[in-house]
Amino acid sequence: MKKFLFVLTLLSTTLTPFAQPHYRIYAVRFASMLNRLPLSSWVQKAPEKDSVNIDFMVWLIKGDNGKTILLDAGFQRGLDDQKEFEPFAYTRPDSALEKLNIQPADITDIIISHPHWDHIDGLSLFPNAHAWMQKEDYAYYVGGAWQKGGQPGGFAKRDVRMLLEDNLAGRLTLVDGDDKEIIPGITVYTGSRHTFNSQFVVVNTGADPAGHSQTQTGTQKVLLASDNLWVYYSLDHMMPPSEGGTFDNAAFVRSLQRMKTLVADPKYIIPGHDASLFTRFPKIADGIVEIR
C-alpha cells in the first residue's frame, strides 16, 4: 500500500505543470506633448477635425520570478529628431520608474519593440538589462536602412552604435521570428511592419482582471502593442497609421485584426502613444497606471 501511495504521489508531481509566473504590468509616462495633434497625423483617413493627446511611455512588467522587465527604454534628451515633437514635458525614463520604487539596476530585461529613437535611446540607462530584439529588425537597423534606398527615418546613429556595442558585449538576444516565448509567460509577435520587422508583446499575467489567481478564474492576457498600434482610433476603425507609419499598410491592418484574437478583451490591447490610456486603468501615481 505504501508503495502504491508513493507511486501515485510521484505521478501527480510529475504531471503537475510548472507554475505560471505572475506578472503585474504598468504603463509609465515619461514625456507628453503639450499640444493636441491632429488625429489625421496618426491615422489615415481620420476626421480632420479630430485631435489626440500624445504621450511617450515605457511598460514595466514585474514578475514574481525575479524578472523586472521593460518593453522599450524611452529616450534621453539631445537628439535632433526630438525637435519634431517640441514642445513636450519630459522626465528621464529611469527617473519616472522611481515612482514605483524601481531603480535602473533592477531592470533585468528590455524587450525592444522596434528601434526608433524614442523607444531605444534610453537603453544605456539600465546597466544590468539584457535586450531582446527581432533578428530581421536588427539587421535592417544596423545595415540595410543606411544603404541607398533604405529607410533610416526615426533611427539615430548614436543608438545604432550603442546597440552594436550591446551585441558585441553579449547583452542582446536576437529573436528569430513570430510567436516566440522569450521569457516564461511572455511571447513576442511580428507582422505589423511598423519598422522592418517590429514586434509586440503578449503577457500571460497569471491573473484575471480582478487580480484573482490563475487557479481561481483563469489567466488574463495583456497585449502591449507599442507602436504596432499608435492610438486607439486605429484599432477601433481598423485603419493603418499615417504615411511613414509602416512598411505595409495591409500588413498593419492584418496585425490589428490578429491582436483581437490574442486577448479575451480588446481593452487589454495597449497602444504606444495614446494619452487616453491613462484614464482607462487604475492610477498608481502621477503618470502611472496599472494594466488590470
Helices and strands as residue ranges (DSSP letters): H 2-15, E 23-33, E 37-38, G 39-41, E 51-52, E 55-63, E 68-71, G 80-85, E 88-90, H 93-97, G 98-100, G 104-106, E 109-111, H 117-120, G 123-125, E 130-134, H 135-142, G 144-146, H 157-168, E 172-175, E 180-183, E 186-190, E 199-204, H 214-217, E 221-226, H 232-237, H 249-262, G 266-268, E 269-271, G 275-279, E 283-285, E 288-290
